[in-house]
Structure formats: C-alpha cells, structure tokens
Amino acid sequence: MALWTGRVLGLLLLAHHLILLTACNEAYYSYLIDHICLEAYRFQMTDVGRQFWCDWEATVSSYGDLTNCTVLIARKMDCFWPDQVVDKFFITIHKEYFANCSISGRALGDPRNNIMGPFIVIPMMITLLMTALVVWRSKRNEGIV
C-alpha cells in the first residue's frame, strides 16, 4: 500500500512540474498582446480616423487583425484562447474605441432616399388605387341585384 501511495504522489509531483513547464505565462502573454497587437491596432485605427471608429465597415478589417494577433500569440505561448487575459484586453479596446458607438455598431441616421422612397410611395399608391376602386365600384350599382 505504501509503495502504491508513493508512486501516486510521485506521479502527481511529476504532473505538477510538467504543467508548470507547459503552462501559459499570463503576465508575459498580456505584455505581448499589449505591445504587439495593441500597438498595431492603434496604428490602424489612427489611419481609419476617429470619425469612422463606429463604422463597422471601416473597422472590421483592423478588428479582425487584432483578434488574429491575439490568437497567434496565444498559440505560440501555449495559452488558451479566449481566456481571462483576452477578455480584459478586448474590454479595454471597446472602452477606448467603441464607447460612444450605438449598440448596433453603426451611427444612427436616416436611410438614403432610394431606400426610403419605395417604402413611402408604394403604400401611398396602393391606398389611392384602392380608394379609387371603391369609389368607382360604389358608383356602378347597375347589374347588382
């Protein structure tokens, strides 16, 4: 029994040391994503311009590059992705760059006239046509028994 317990304890200690050797160094991982990914993202967002930060079409490429950067560093460092470090990192990104954006991610505004026009004109035309049809039909009482 003592021999078996000794082997189990030995395996547990060995497993603990292997885990320590292959475990993710979260502090260094956080440092790398801050100094590699974040710096590249800041450079890209400067090129996009502050007035377009809430325009998803203008920022989707940069955001995708940022995400891929964190994934690649996590893989190289044998870290899980996503994890607590990445969650905090992206919360910081969103607070810095997207805090003033609407929930939908786009600036609110009226649709263009070529989109809004049919939604106004078609119902108006149908209403006028139906009214004219009812008036025309009500004046033709001949032949109805």
BELNOR-V862708 format. One record per pair of residues at least 24 apart in sequence whose C-alpha atoms are under 7 Angstrom apart, sorted by sequence separation. I is the first residue (numbers start at 1). J is the second residue. D is the distance in whole Angstrom. If there is no record, write none. Layout:
BEGIN
i=I j=J d=D
i=I j=J d=D
END
This chain:
BEGIN
i=41 j=66 d=6
i=37 j=66 d=6
i=37 j=69 d=6
i=37 j=70 d=7
i=33 j=70 d=6
i=53 j=97 d=7
i=54 j=98 d=6
i=53 j=98 d=7
i=54 j=101 d=5
i=56 j=105 d=6
i=55 j=105 d=7
i=56 j=106 d=6
i=54 j=105 d=6
i=55 j=106 d=5
i=54 j=106 d=6
i=55 j=107 d=7
i=24 j=77 d=6
i=54 j=107 d=6
i=24 j=78 d=6
i=23 j=78 d=7
i=24 j=79 d=5
i=30 j=85 d=6
END
